[in-house]
Amino acid sequence: MLTIWLRATHLLLLWVRRWRGRRELLTLDDRLLRDIGLTADDARVAADKPFWKG
């Protein structure tokens, strides 16, 4: 039973990290996005992705 709760907690934390990370991309300027190999359009597409999709 504990394993189920641990897996559920892990999944929930993964989803939160994805959501926060994708929202954070929207705050980066063009120079920082370029440093990580993205464009502003790439950041918008990533931010629009549902949190449950990898």
N, CA, C and O of each residue as an XYZ file, in Angstrom:
216
protein
N       0.823     -1.195      0.000
C       0.000      0.000      0.000
C       0.867      1.259      0.000
O       0.562      2.231     -0.691
N       1.935      1.234      0.769
C       2.836      2.387      0.835
C       3.445      2.685     -0.532
O       3.634      3.847     -0.893
N       3.749      1.640     -1.284
C       4.345      1.817     -2.603
C       3.425      2.618     -3.521
O       3.888      3.458     -4.293
N       2.136      2.359     -3.435
C       1.182      3.096     -4.263
C       1.230      4.577     -3.915
O       1.243      5.423     -4.809
N       1.257      4.897     -2.630
C       1.310      6.301     -2.193
C       2.619      6.961     -2.593
O       2.636      8.129     -2.980
N       3.707      6.222     -2.501
C       4.999      6.781     -2.907
C       5.016      7.069     -4.400
O       5.506      8.114     -4.828
N       4.489      6.161     -5.183
C       4.438      6.378     -6.634
C       3.535      7.552     -6.990
O       3.868      8.360     -7.857
N       2.402      7.639     -6.324
C       1.475      8.747     -6.577
C       2.117     10.080     -6.198
O       1.982     11.065     -6.923
N       2.808     10.108     -5.073
C       3.490     11.326     -4.642
C       4.586     11.707     -5.623
O       4.733     12.878     -5.971
N       5.346     10.735     -6.065
C       6.407     10.979     -7.043
C       5.822     11.559     -8.332
O       6.362     12.514     -8.890
N       4.723     10.982     -8.799
C       4.091     11.455    -10.018
C       3.578     12.888     -9.848
O       3.753     13.724    -10.735
N       2.956     13.162     -8.725
C       2.463     14.506     -8.455
C       3.613     15.518     -8.441
O       3.491     16.599     -9.019
N       4.703     15.185     -7.802
C       5.863     16.079     -7.762
C       6.465     16.275     -9.155
O       6.903     17.376     -9.489
N       6.488     15.232     -9.957
C       6.975     15.342    -11.326
C       6.114     16.320    -12.119
O       6.635     17.162    -12.850
N       4.794     16.205    -11.972
C       3.882     17.098    -12.680
C       4.075     18.546    -12.245
O       4.039     19.453    -13.077
N       4.280     18.771    -10.948
C       4.504     20.131    -10.448
C       5.801     20.698    -11.013
O       5.842     21.857    -11.426
N       6.856     19.894    -11.036
C       8.140     20.354    -11.598
C       7.995     20.704    -13.073
O       8.526     21.716    -13.530
N       7.279     19.872    -13.815
C       7.067     20.161    -15.236
C       6.310     21.473    -15.415
O       6.706     22.313    -16.222
N       5.231     21.650    -14.670
C       4.410     22.850    -14.796
C       5.227     24.098    -14.470
O       5.190     25.086    -15.205
N       5.964     24.043    -13.361
C       6.788     25.197    -12.968
C       7.883     25.484    -13.985
O       8.116     26.637    -14.348
N       8.547     24.441    -14.439
C       9.627     24.622    -15.406
C       9.148     25.216    -16.712
O       9.810     26.074    -17.295
N       7.997     24.759    -17.168
C       7.457     25.278    -18.423
C       7.015     26.722    -18.271
O       7.174     27.517    -19.197
N       6.467     27.070    -17.128
C       6.082     28.465    -16.882
C       7.324     29.350    -16.756
O       7.315     30.507    -17.176
N       8.375     28.803    -16.183
C       9.628     29.555    -16.013
C      10.219     29.923    -17.369
O      10.822     30.987    -17.511
N      10.054     29.058    -18.363
C      10.570     29.358    -19.701
C      10.008     30.671    -20.233
O      10.694     31.393    -20.957
N       8.769     30.983    -19.879
C       8.132     32.201    -20.369
C       8.756     33.466    -19.791
O       8.556     34.556    -20.326
N       9.504     33.328    -18.711
C      10.118     34.497    -18.082
C      11.521     34.785    -18.619
O      12.095     35.833    -18.322
N      12.072     33.865    -19.402
C      13.436     34.030    -19.901
C      13.469     34.948    -21.110
O      12.576     34.912    -21.956
N      14.502     35.769    -21.185
C      14.638     36.640    -22.362
C      15.275     35.850    -23.514
O      15.709     34.712    -23.338
N      15.321     36.475    -24.683
C      15.817     35.788    -25.879
C      17.249     35.282    -25.727
O      17.584     34.204    -26.220
N      18.087     36.051    -25.051
C      19.486     35.635    -24.865
C      19.562     34.350    -24.044
O      20.292     33.425    -24.401
N      18.812     34.293    -22.947
C      18.840     33.095    -22.106
C      18.221     31.896    -22.828
O      18.709     30.772    -22.708
N      17.155     32.141    -23.571
C      16.566     31.050    -24.342
C      17.555     30.522    -25.372
O      17.670     29.312    -25.564
N      18.265     31.422    -26.029
C      19.270     31.020    -27.010
C      20.355     30.173    -26.344
O      20.838     29.204    -26.929
N      20.733     30.542    -25.122
C      21.759     29.780    -24.393
C      21.358     28.320    -24.179
O      22.211     27.433    -24.147
N      20.065     28.081    -24.034
C      19.616     26.701    -23.829
C      19.058     26.077    -25.106
O      18.476     24.993    -25.082
N      19.248     26.786    -26.223
C      18.887     26.228    -27.520
C      17.415     26.333    -27.871
O      16.904     25.525    -28.647
N      16.728     27.315    -27.310
C      15.307     27.493    -27.602
C      15.030     28.876    -28.168
O      15.827     29.801    -28.014
N      13.894     28.998    -28.821
C      13.410     30.295    -29.270
C      12.204     30.660    -28.397
O      11.719     29.841    -27.617
N      11.736     31.891    -28.541
C      10.553     32.311    -27.791
C       9.349     31.457    -28.195
O       8.508     31.129    -27.358
N       9.270     31.103    -29.465
C       8.179     30.226    -29.922
C       8.274     28.839    -29.280
O       7.261     28.264    -28.881
N       9.488     28.310    -29.184
C       9.683     27.013    -28.522
C       9.205     27.076    -27.075
O       8.555     26.150    -26.588
N       9.529     28.170    -26.393
C       9.140     28.333    -24.991
C       7.622     28.391    -24.863
O       7.051     27.798    -23.948
N       6.967     29.103    -25.779
C       5.497     29.179    -25.733
C       4.859     27.815    -25.980
O       3.898     27.443    -25.307
N       5.389     27.081    -26.934
C       4.859     25.740    -27.218
C       5.035     24.840    -25.997
O       4.112     24.119    -25.618
N       6.205     24.880    -25.388
C       6.461     24.056    -24.197
C       5.535     24.463    -23.051
O       5.005     23.601    -22.349
N       5.337     25.757    -22.859
C       4.490     26.228    -21.767
C       3.028     25.841    -21.979
O       2.282     25.675    -21.014
N       2.623     25.700    -23.221
C       1.243     25.313    -23.515
C       0.986     23.816    -23.382
O      -0.161     23.369    -23.400
N       2.066     23.046    -23.248
C       1.920     21.604    -23.113
C       1.271     21.252    -21.767
O       1.586     21.877    -20.755
N       0.387     20.280    -21.742
C      -0.179     19.847    -20.459
C       0.909     19.285    -19.541
O       1.873     18.680    -20.010
N       0.749     19.485    -18.253
C       1.789     19.057    -17.300
C       1.984     17.548    -17.268
O       3.050     17.076    -16.874
N       0.991     16.794    -17.670
C       1.114     15.342    -17.604
C       1.831     14.759    -18.808
O       2.141     13.568    -18.830
N       2.101     15.595    -19.820
C       2.834     15.102    -20.989
C       4.321     15.404    -20.834
O       4.711     16.517    -20.480
N       5.135     14.402    -21.103
C       6.574     14.520    -20.940
C       7.278     15.359    -21.939
O       8.498     15.509    -21.869
